[in-house]
Each structure stands twice: as structure tokens, then as C-alpha cells.
Amino acid sequence: MNRTKRIRHRKTRKNCVVIGLGTALVMVASGIIAPAGVKANPYLAGPGEAPMTATAATCATSGGFVHFYAALDNGLFEKYGIKVSFTTLRGAANALPALASDQIQFLYCAGDSTIPGMATGMDGKLVASPLLGLPWFLLARKDIRNIEDLRGKIIGVSRTGALDHRVSKALLKKFNLTEEEVAIRSMGASQPEKYQALVMDVIQATPVGPPLDIQGKKDGFNVIYNLNDLGMPFIFSSLHTNSKSLKERPALVQKFVAAMAEAVYFVEKNPDKAKSSIAKFLKVHDPDALRSAYDVYAKALINRRMIIPANAVGEAIQIARESGTNIRKKPEEIFDNTFVEHLERSGFLREMWGGPIPGK
């Protein structure tokens, strides 16, 4: 090789190295790959990075939202560079319009409560589901000891068409009871308010989740049925966002999902702090009640990968259709697993859990 060719050869090799390094750096910066020896968390706020802002809401006050409460309470959103303004909205009927109009960018609510509304065409999409299954029990006054004793009584639910209403209808159907025999009354109320109606004998039974089941037992009420035994596939506490955020701020959505994934880990590894968050937001301080809430929401129903099950979305839509809901969207149009799948591809979940994800 002559001198001219050797010089050209060296220049070509040098340019190839520079191009290769540049591409790698771009991939690292975008979170597609992580450099060797660097922790695989491409979602954290960078040094000097201005925080992103977002308004987030829950659709009720519930122990089932422990992961969201813990993330707020322990600075996890700030860790990922997100400044969150938090509010509570009453029910999916109020929360979904706020999400669709971008008054809030994130909603934390039971997926089975929101799926019918989103399926009618309302803007909203599930992007992570930390809890799967139904953690509710039917709590009844002390003279009611079984389902048959409900004849002539009233089951109180939050709203007509809401999740607790649909579950109550499914319960009556399972035990061959009609709404003429057992009335289902819409209370326009949250779980704590329904509980007070039970105390005052305005209603005689109502679906509740921990810690109200423990409080009910201490107040002399009876837990007469575990509603998870209905065998219906339920998508419980889930993170939602809207099309505007998905289109204009996908990095924000990815960071928010990552923060929720860390909240799942944090709650599992820090039970006392998790119970403290439940106590703070629910204003419940009974140790037995807090333990019950923790055992159900942090252990029994936990979905550490937060993948949204497509079959459960489809079944929820079918149930809504059979109840007369005007369905306009296909199941795949109301959920997006892209963001939770990216957590696994990036190595983030494996590193956080120190190996394979438990229960995977």
C-alpha cells in the first residue's frame, strides 16, 4: 500500500470510529442502550434539567392507590424530573372528562371503571396497571350473614354503571337474585361515604376494599362475600394519560411510568412508609386496617411488570357492550404497553429488582 493510500485508509478508519461513537452516544442519551458499567436507568432527571410539570388525579380515595400515594409522599416523581400537582376527582364519570380535556395529564383509577367510558370514544388510554384483580368484599350489617339474607335489603354503590354497580349486578346474577328482591341504590358517593350510609342503616350492604373491611368488622358488621371469587378478570389500579400527552410529551409519559414502577418496588421494600402513606391520604390509623390494606394492595394483587392484559380489556368492553354501552373503540385503541415494555428492554426493571422480576 503506497503512502497516499495508507493516509486515506487511516482517515476512513478514523471517520468510522467517530461516526460509531456518535451514534452510540445518541442511543445512550435517548435511553435506547446504556453504556457498559452505567446503571440502566435512563429515565432519571439529568443534572440541571428543568423539571417537567404535570397535573395528576385519582378518581377516589382508596388504599388501592398506595403506590401513587407513596410516589407523591416520598419524592419519586421529583426524582424523575416531574413536578406533580395532585387532585382527587370523584369517580370515573368526572375524572375521564378532565383527562380528555387535558385539565389533568394523568389519572390513577381502576381500569375497569374507566374502560367503558374510553370505549365509547372518550379520550384516554391505559399505560400501566400495577394492580390486577378485585380487592373488594361485600360488607353488610350484623343481621345479614350470607347472600340470601340480602332479600328485601339495599346494596349501596357509588354510581349507576360504575365498577361497584356492575360487580353488585354480577353478584346477584351468580346467586339467582333479582333487583326486585335486592335493590341496588346509587349513592353518588365514595367508599368512606357509603360506609357512613351503612352505619346509619340507609343501606344494608356495600362493596368495600381494605382497610374498610377491617374497620367494618370492628364496628360489628359482617364480610359476607369476597367479590374476587366472582372470577371476573379485573384491571384495578392503573395509570391513564391522554392523546395530547402521548403525542406531544411522550418522554414525560415514559418518566411517569418509570416513577410508578419504582413506586411498586418502594412499597414492597418499605412497608412502614407505604402504610404511612395510606394513613395520611385515607386518614386511617388503625394498625390492623393498615396491615390489611398493605397485604392486599402491595402483595396479593401486585403486577410488578405493570403490563396491561389485552384479554381483560377485551372482556371489560364486552361486559359494557352487553349492558347497553355504545362501544366505539376496539380494545387495542384504549391501552398502550409500549412504555412498560420499554422499562424491561432498557434493563431498568432487572437492575431495580437486582435480577429477574419476582413473580415473572
C-alpha positions as a Python dict, from the first residue, in 0.01 Angstrom:
ca = {
    (1, 'M'): (0, 0, 0),
    (2, 'N'): (152, 334, -106),
    (3, 'R'): (178, 637, 122),
    (4, 'T'): (-131, 812, -28),
    (5, 'K'): (-348, 505, 12),
    (6, 'R'): (-228, 449, 372),
    (7, 'I'): (-327, 809, 464),
    (8, 'R'): (-670, 767, 305),
    (9, 'H'): (-716, 433, 483),
    (10, 'R'): (-634, 587, 824),
    (11, 'K'): (-876, 877, 761),
    (12, 'T'): (-1151, 636, 663),
    (13, 'R'): (-1099, 429, 980),
    (14, 'K'): (-1093, 743, 1193),
    (15, 'N'): (-1420, 866, 1042),
    (16, 'C'): (-1584, 530, 1100),
    (17, 'V'): (-1488, 536, 1469),
    (18, 'V'): (-1621, 890, 1513),
    (19, 'I'): (-1950, 804, 1341),
    (20, 'G'): (-1984, 489, 1554),
    (21, 'L'): (-1923, 674, 1880),
    (22, 'G'): (-2163, 949, 1782),
    (23, 'T'): (-2440, 702, 1709),
    (24, 'A'): (-2376, 522, 2038),
    (25, 'L'): (-2387, 847, 2233),
    (26, 'V'): (-2717, 941, 2073),
    (27, 'M'): (-2857, 599, 2161),
    (28, 'V'): (-2738, 628, 2520),
    (29, 'A'): (-2882, 978, 2556),
    (30, 'S'): (-3217, 865, 2419),
    (31, 'G'): (-3230, 564, 2652),
    (32, 'I'): (-3214, 305, 2375),
    (33, 'I'): (-2900, 150, 2520),
    (34, 'A'): (-2698, 204, 2836),
    (35, 'P'): (-2319, 223, 2834),
    (36, 'A'): (-2129, -63, 2999),
    (37, 'G'): (-2089, -16, 3371),
    (38, 'V'): (-2354, 258, 3391),
    (39, 'K'): (-2676, 190, 3581),
    (40, 'A'): (-2964, 116, 3346),
    (41, 'N'): (-3197, 398, 3448),
    (42, 'P'): (-3223, 633, 3152),
    (43, 'Y'): (-3535, 795, 3295),
    (44, 'L'): (-3390, 990, 3588),
    (45, 'A'): (-3369, 1368, 3579),
    (46, 'G'): (-3035, 1485, 3445),
    (47, 'P'): (-2809, 1738, 3624),
    (48, 'G'): (-2953, 2087, 3581),
    (49, 'E'): (-3252, 1955, 3386),
    (50, 'A'): (-3561, 2174, 3425),
    (51, 'P'): (-3847, 1975, 3581),
    (52, 'M'): (-4142, 1874, 3367),
    (53, 'T'): (-4481, 1970, 3508),
    (54, 'A'): (-4799, 1765, 3512),
    (55, 'T'): (-5133, 1757, 3687),
    (56, 'A'): (-5240, 1415, 3810),
    (57, 'A'): (-5555, 1294, 3981),
    (58, 'T'): (-5702, 990, 4145),
    (59, 'C'): (-6070, 911, 4085),
    (60, 'A'): (-6136, 831, 4452),
    (61, 'T'): (-5965, 794, 4788),
    (62, 'S'): (-5858, 432, 4821),
    (63, 'G'): (-5595, 210, 4976),
    (64, 'G'): (-5567, 63, 4627),
    (65, 'F'): (-5381, 377, 4525),
    (66, 'V'): (-5099, 314, 4774),
    (67, 'H'): (-4831, 313, 4503),
    (68, 'F'): (-4940, 650, 4370),
    (69, 'Y'): (-4965, 794, 4723),
    (70, 'A'): (-4621, 657, 4813),
    (71, 'A'): (-4469, 811, 4499),
    (72, 'L'): (-4616, 1151, 4593),
    (73, 'D'): (-4521, 1117, 4957),
    (74, 'N'): (-4162, 1009, 4904),
    (75, 'G'): (-4044, 1233, 4620),
    (76, 'L'): (-4032, 966, 4349),
    (77, 'F'): (-4180, 1190, 4080),
    (78, 'E'): (-3926, 1463, 4160),
    (79, 'K'): (-3650, 1203, 4128),
    (80, 'Y'): (-3757, 1154, 3768),
    (81, 'G'): (-3776, 1525, 3700),
    (82, 'I'): (-4153, 1566, 3726),
    (83, 'K'): (-4328, 1830, 3935),
    (84, 'V'): (-4676, 1691, 4003),
    (85, 'S'): (-4982, 1891, 4102),
    (86, 'F'): (-5224, 1647, 4264),
    (87, 'T'): (-5602, 1649, 4299),
    (88, 'T'): (-5878, 1399, 4376),
    (89, 'L'): (-6182, 1370, 4148),
    (90, 'R'): (-6498, 1180, 4229),
    (91, 'G'): (-6543, 877, 4011),
    (92, 'A'): (-6452, 793, 3653),
    (93, 'A'): (-6751, 993, 3528),
    (94, 'N'): (-6583, 1313, 3649),
    (95, 'A'): (-6221, 1209, 3602),
    (96, 'L'): (-6232, 1098, 3238),
    (97, 'P'): (-6367, 1431, 3103),
    (98, 'A'): (-6091, 1612, 3295),
    (99, 'L'): (-5834, 1382, 3133),
    (100, 'A'): (-5987, 1416, 2787),
    (101, 'S'): (-5985, 1797, 2809),
    (102, 'D'): (-5623, 1797, 2935),
    (103, 'Q'): (-5717, 1958, 3266),
    (104, 'I'): (-5519, 1666, 3404),
    (105, 'Q'): (-5249, 1480, 3215),
    (106, 'F'): (-5251, 1164, 3427),
    (107, 'L'): (-5528, 974, 3601),
    (108, 'Y'): (-5483, 694, 3853),
    (109, 'C'): (-5802, 492, 3873),
    (110, 'A'): (-5936, 138, 3844),
    (111, 'G'): (-5910, 38, 3479),
    (112, 'D'): (-6240, -148, 3490),
    (113, 'S'): (-6407, 177, 3598),
    (114, 'T'): (-6270, 376, 3306),
    (115, 'I'): (-6269, 123, 3021),
    (116, 'P'): (-6642, 159, 2939),
    (117, 'G'): (-6611, 538, 2914),
    (118, 'M'): (-6298, 522, 2699),
    (119, 'A'): (-6462, 257, 2480),
    (120, 'T'): (-6748, 497, 2400),
    (121, 'G'): (-6493, 729, 2238),
    (122, 'M'): (-6375, 942, 2529),
    (123, 'D'): (-6008, 1036, 2503),
    (124, 'G'): (-5790, 838, 2739),
    (125, 'K'): (-5552, 543, 2734),
    (126, 'L'): (-5421, 294, 2989),
    (127, 'V'): (-5039, 294, 3000),
    (128, 'A'): (-4962, 86, 3314),
    (129, 'S'): (-5154, -143, 3551),
    (130, 'P'): (-4979, -209, 3885),
    (131, 'L'): (-5278, -399, 4031),
    (132, 'L'): (-5482, -677, 3872),
    (133, 'G'): (-5778, -845, 4040),
    (134, 'L'): (-6064, -721, 4256),
    (135, 'P'): (-5980, -647, 4622),
    (136, 'W'): (-6337, -584, 4735),
    (137, 'F'): (-6557, -754, 4991),
    (138, 'L'): (-6931, -721, 5042),
    (139, 'L'): (-6974, -567, 5384),
    (140, 'A'): (-7318, -598, 5545),
    (141, 'R'): (-7494, -504, 5866),
    (142, 'K'): (-7474, -752, 6151),
    (143, 'D'): (-7816, -911, 6094),
    (144, 'I'): (-7704, -1016, 5744),
    (145, 'R'): (-7480, -1323, 5750),
    (146, 'N'): (-7499, -1453, 5392),
    (147, 'I'): (-7613, -1357, 5045),
    (148, 'E'): (-7964, -1498, 5095),
    (149, 'D'): (-8015, -1258, 5388),
    (150, 'L'): (-7993, -968, 5141),
    (151, 'R'): (-8352, -1024, 5025),
    (152, 'G'): (-8551, -707, 5088),
    (153, 'K'): (-8230, -510, 5157),
    (154, 'I'): (-8033, -242, 4972),
    (155, 'I'): (-7680, -263, 4835),
    (156, 'G'): (-7526, 83, 4810),
    (157, 'V'): (-7298, 162, 4516),
    (158, 'S'): (-7116, 475, 4405),
    (159, 'R'): (-7294, 540, 4075),
    (160, 'T'): (-7507, 361, 3820),
    (161, 'G'): (-7276, 193, 3571),
    (162, 'A'): (-6969, 230, 3795),
    (163, 'L'): (-6750, -68, 3875),
    (164, 'D'): (-6911, -142, 4213),
    (165, 'H'): (-7253, -128, 4045),
    (166, 'R'): (-7151, -378, 3776),
    (167, 'V'): (-6994, -606, 4037),
    (168, 'S'): (-7310, -596, 4250),
    (169, 'K'): (-7522, -689, 3948),
    (170, 'A'): (-7287, -979, 3872),
    (171, 'L'): (-7316, -1095, 4234),
    (172, 'L'): (-7696, -1102, 4221),
    (173, 'K'): (-7687, -1290, 3892),
    (174, 'K'): (-7448, -1551, 4035),
    (175, 'F'): (-7688, -1621, 4325),
    (176, 'N'): (-8004, -1606, 4108),
    (177, 'L'): (-8135, -1291, 4276),
    (178, 'T'): (-8315, -1006, 4101),
    (179, 'E'): (-8307, -633, 4166),
    (180, 'E'): (-8670, -661, 4277),
    (181, 'E'): (-8551, -890, 4556),
    (182, 'V'): (-8232, -697, 4638),
    (183, 'A'): (-8222, -328, 4547),
    (184, 'I'): (-7904, -164, 4418),
    (185, 'R'): (-7900, 207, 4503),
    (186, 'S'): (-7668, 468, 4353),
    (187, 'M'): (-7530, 686, 4633),
    (188, 'G'): (-7317, 930, 4433),
    (189, 'A'): (-7054, 868, 4696),
    (190, 'S'): (-6707, 732, 4764),
    (191, 'Q'): (-6628, 429, 4980),
    (192, 'P'): (-6600, 624, 5310),
    (193, 'E'): (-6935, 793, 5242),
    (194, 'K'): (-7100, 463, 5153),
    (195, 'Y'): (-6962, 323, 5477),
    (196, 'Q'): (-7131, 602, 5672),
    (197, 'A'): (-7458, 523, 5494),
    (198, 'L'): (-7413, 162, 5609),
    (199, 'V'): (-7356, 278, 5968),
    (200, 'M'): (-7677, 485, 5953),
    (201, 'D'): (-7874, 191, 5802),
    (202, 'V'): (-7955, 390, 5488),
    (203, 'I'): (-7815, 89, 5303),
    (204, 'Q'): (-7759, -261, 5439),
    (205, 'A'): (-7459, -373, 5234),
    (206, 'T'): (-7189, -223, 5014),
    (207, 'P'): (-6868, -332, 4835),
    (208, 'V'): (-6560, -209, 5021),
    (209, 'G'): (-6188, -259, 4994),
    (210, 'P'): (-5922, -265, 5264),
    (211, 'P'): (-5893, -107, 5513),
    (212, 'L'): (-6273, -56, 5541),
    (213, 'D'): (-6334, -431, 5570),
    (214, 'I'): (-6130, -440, 5892),
    (215, 'Q'): (-6299, -126, 6023),
    (216, 'G'): (-6635, -282, 5944),
    (217, 'K'): (-6559, -598, 6140),
    (218, 'K'): (-6456, -388, 6440),
    (219, 'D'): (-6782, -197, 6414),
    (220, 'G'): (-6980, -519, 6422),
    (221, 'F'): (-7053, -562, 6052),
    (222, 'N'): (-7009, -884, 5856),
    (223, 'V'): (-6798, -955, 5550),
    (224, 'I'): (-7031, -1190, 5364),
    (225, 'Y'): (-6855, -1234, 5029),
    (226, 'N'): (-6513, -1193, 4870),
    (227, 'L'): (-6604, -1031, 4538),
    (228, 'N'): (-6283, -1155, 4377),
    (229, 'D'): (-6447, -1500, 4392),
    (230, 'L'): (-6682, -1391, 4113),
    (231, 'G'): (-6394, -1487, 3885),
    (232, 'M'): (-6427, -1180, 3666),
    (233, 'P'): (-6100, -1050, 3514),
    (234, 'F'): (-6040, -709, 3666),
    (235, 'I'): (-5789, -440, 3583),
    (236, 'F'): (-5766, -245, 3906),
    (237, 'S'): (-5539, 50, 3991),
    (238, 'S'): (-5397, 179, 3663),
    (239, 'L'): (-5224, 481, 3514),
    (240, 'H'): (-5403, 667, 3234),
    (241, 'T'): (-5298, 952, 3009),
    (242, 'N'): (-5448, 1132, 2709),
    (243, 'S'): (-5369, 1156, 2338),
    (244, 'K'): (-5218, 1503, 2372),
    (245, 'S'): (-4958, 1383, 2623),
    (246, 'L'): (-4883, 1074, 2415),
    (247, 'K'): (-4831, 1282, 2103),
    (248, 'E'): (-4660, 1592, 2240),
    (249, 'R'): (-4487, 1471, 2559),
    (250, 'P'): (-4401, 1100, 2527),
    (251, 'A'): (-4084, 1149, 2735),
    (252, 'L'): (-4300, 1276, 3023),
    (253, 'V'): (-4525, 971, 2996),
    (254, 'Q'): (-4221, 739, 2998),
    (255, 'K'): (-4075, 906, 3307),
    (256, 'F'): (-4410, 895, 3487),
    (257, 'V'): (-4442, 523, 3412),
    (258, 'A'): (-4086, 466, 3537),
    (259, 'A'): (-4165, 651, 3860),
    (260, 'M'): (-4469, 428, 3913),
    (261, 'A'): (-4256, 118, 3853),
    (262, 'E'): (-4017, 237, 4122),
    (263, 'A'): (-4315, 304, 4349),
    (264, 'V'): (-4411, -65, 4317),
    (265, 'Y'): (-4059, -159, 4428),
    (266, 'F'): (-4051, 108, 4701),
    (267, 'V'): (-4382, -1, 4855),
    (268, 'E'): (-4274, -366, 4862),
    (269, 'K'): (-3940, -288, 5024),
    (270, 'N'): (-4066, -18, 5264),
    (271, 'P'): (-4392, -144, 5421),
    (272, 'D'): (-4388, 105, 5709),
    (273, 'K'): (-4354, 403, 5474),
    (274, 'A'): (-4625, 260, 5249),
    (275, 'K'): (-4863, 220, 5544),
    (276, 'S'): (-4779, 574, 5649),
    (277, 'S'): (-4887, 699, 5306),
    (278, 'I'): (-5214, 505, 5328),
    (279, 'A'): (-5276, 651, 5673),
    (280, 'K'): (-5205, 1004, 5552),
    (281, 'F'): (-5432, 1000, 5249),
    (282, 'L'): (-5713, 787, 5395),
    (283, 'K'): (-5690, 933, 5747),
    (284, 'V'): (-5690, 580, 5889),
    (285, 'H'): (-5451, 492, 6170),
    (286, 'D'): (-5569, 153, 6295),
    (287, 'P'): (-5270, -87, 6263),
    (288, 'D'): (-5489, -385, 6166),
    (289, 'A'): (-5664, -185, 5894),
    (290, 'L'): (-5334, -59, 5754),
    (291, 'R'): (-5189, -410, 5758),
    (292, 'S'): (-5493, -543, 5571),
    (293, 'A'): (-5464, -271, 5305),
    (294, 'Y'): (-5094, -334, 5264),
    (295, 'D'): (-5131, -712, 5237),
    (296, 'V'): (-5394, -683, 4963),
    (297, 'Y'): (-5261, -393, 4758),
    (298, 'A'): (-4887, -441, 4796),
    (299, 'K'): (-4883, -823, 4785),
    (300, 'A'): (-5194, -1009, 4674),
    (301, 'L'): (-5282, -814, 4358),
    (302, 'I'): (-4944, -673, 4260),
    (303, 'N'): (-4842, -677, 3892),
    (304, 'R'): (-4474, -580, 3910),
    (305, 'R'): (-4424, -553, 3533),
    (306, 'M'): (-4739, -335, 3510),
    (307, 'I'): (-4832, -492, 3173),
    (308, 'I'): (-5197, -429, 3081),
    (309, 'P'): (-5362, -763, 2991),
    (310, 'A'): (-5526, -733, 2649),
    (311, 'N'): (-5775, -1014, 2720),
    (312, 'A'): (-5903, -839, 3033),
    (313, 'V'): (-5952, -515, 2840),
    (314, 'G'): (-6149, -704, 2576),
    (315, 'E'): (-6368, -875, 2836),
    (316, 'A'): (-6439, -546, 3014),
    (317, 'I'): (-6551, -394, 2684),
    (318, 'Q'): (-6771, -695, 2610),
    (319, 'I'): (-6939, -668, 2952),
    (320, 'A'): (-7000, -298, 2888),
    (321, 'R'): (-7146, -376, 2545),
    (322, 'E'): (-7382, -637, 2690),
    (323, 'S'): (-7504, -384, 2947),
    (324, 'G'): (-7603, -143, 2670),
    (325, 'T'): (-7294, 78, 2639),
    (326, 'N'): (-7244, 221, 2291),
    (327, 'I'): (-6897, 87, 2209),
    (328, 'R'): (-6699, 284, 1951),
    (329, 'K'): (-6340, 174, 2012),
    (330, 'K'): (-6159, -155, 1976),
    (331, 'P'): (-5973, -290, 2283),
    (332, 'E'): (-5631, -215, 2132),
    (333, 'E'): (-5727, 151, 2096),
    (334, 'I'): (-5758, 212, 2469),
    (335, 'F'): (-5434, 69, 2606),
    (336, 'D'): (-5065, 104, 2522),
    (337, 'N'): (-4800, -126, 2671),
    (338, 'T'): (-4514, 50, 2490),
    (339, 'F'): (-4395, 240, 2796),
    (340, 'V'): (-4394, -52, 3041),
    (341, 'E'): (-4228, -274, 2781),
    (342, 'H'): (-3951, -15, 2741),
    (343, 'L'): (-3875, -42, 3114),
    (344, 'E'): (-3788, -406, 3065),
    (345, 'R'): (-3599, -363, 2738),
    (346, 'S'): (-3381, -90, 2887),
    (347, 'G'): (-3274, -315, 3176),
    (348, 'F'): (-3434, -77, 3425),
    (349, 'L'): (-3661, -335, 3591),
    (350, 'R'): (-3395, -605, 3615),
    (351, 'E'): (-3149, -365, 3773),
    (352, 'M'): (-3403, -225, 4018),
    (353, 'W'): (-3508, -572, 4137),
    (354, 'G'): (-3150, -699, 4135),
    (355, 'G'): (-3221, -974, 3884),
    (356, 'P'): (-3531, -1137, 3735),
    (357, 'I'): (-3854, -962, 3832),
    (358, 'P'): (-4020, -1156, 4118),
    (359, 'G'): (-4324, -1348, 4007),
    (360, 'K'): (-4238, -1308, 3640),
}
